[in-house]
Amino acid sequence: MMIQLTSRRAAGRISPFLSSRVPQLRSNNHLLQRFSAAPFSTIKPTSQASTNKASQNPLGKYAVPSRYLQPHPNNNITPHIASLVGRDLHLRPSHPIGIIRSKIQEYFALSSSTTDNTNYKIFDAEDPIVTAQQCFDDLLIPPDHPGRAPSDTYYVTDTKLLRTHTSAHQSQHLRSGVDAFLCCGDVYRRDEIDATHYPAFHQMEGVKLMSTESMVGADGLSDEQWLQSAECQLIEADLKATLEGLMDHLFGPTEKRWNEDFFPFTQPSFELEIYHNDEWMEVLGCGVIHEQVLDLSNRSDRRGWAFGLGLERLAMILFKIPDIRLFWTEDERFHRQFKEGKIVEFQPYSKFPPVFKDIAFWTNDEVTKKDDFVENDFFDLVRSTAGDLVEKIELIDAFTHPKTGRSSRCYRISYRSMDRNLTNEEIDELQFKVRDETATLGCELR
């Protein structure tokens, strides 16, 4: 259930909610005009929905760009993002994301048959369009939280959006009476551009409600009493043991450590780190489900735990994949390296040189000094223009003119194809388009 609220360090890290600015929503209408789309059953190791071979059905039922590119004034979804929805990488058995998903489900299948007989149910083919109620309100994320801003979230309308985390489905499954489940799917966030960040990625959420018999002593406790209770400690111990076992299943026996954390929807909350390749790495967030979340889900009579993790992050570590864009390639040199159920080290098939282009612009005018520039708008614009040829964007200079008070930013855009050499001529053409479109953000080129 976790969206992680503390950092954007790595791919698939479960938390979009870092931005401190809440700008006005910017419509996608100008992009629609200028750009075309860019290049419930008992748990089993592989769910029914994932038995289709990727080569036979590479696109899922939600791969309908027009669903997301609606002419609503609050719609900020670009054609590039719409083209990614429904690719269902997590349901492709021989794709690294699908392999990791299957490995996690395999662990919980084994766990349920050998330990406490918990019947986890699988949800891995749900509609990526959810409501703000599902995605935020049901999880106690306040209305003024920056993660709800259009600078972080892709809105279809003012009340519907592309889910920012798989936790958006938690309340519906709890309301339906499910006591334990795994939910996997693609999620979408506006974010920076580099080798470990991509606006679409995949998450796995796990939820388990404890038996009513084991929680009898939890009735009528205050928050402070609950946190100190034997019942809360029982849930915490079960959660940690379960997730430590999952890490050993994926990585082999490995050193682990727990850190306290904060999420609005769990109390207490934790993050798990493992020692891998001579360094500590955070792998997931988790906690005891907040009582108010259970109340909102009509399950106030129960207590339990939840966790969430990013599949790309785990896949990049386990398969040693250096660039998150590779997950989305259709190049057979990538795909033929992977087989269902097998974790192997990725062998780079090319390393073409980058092409660097700089762009500098003023973000406010000399008269009003008003500055409405939102960095994620710029990142989204560049990605919409140049697609996955954009490898990285770095802010290399920023200053405020001492006399005029105007603010300037200079970014270096790294273009690199994973499949071929790029020419200066073709990148110049893309860069000119980026420059033209940057003016739509209210910026003045320098």
Helices and strands as residue ranges (DSSP letters): H 29-34, G 48-50, H 65-68, H 79-84, G 89-91, H 96-114, E 121-123, E 129-131, H 132-135, G 137-139, G 146-148, E 160-162, G 166-169, H 170-175, E 180-188, E 200-209, G 212-218, H 223-228, H 230-251, E 256-263, E 266-276, E 279-289, H 291-296, E 304-310, H 311-318, G 324-328, H 332-335, E 355-362, H 375-386, G 387-389, E 390-400, E 407-415, H 424-438, G 439-441, E 444-445
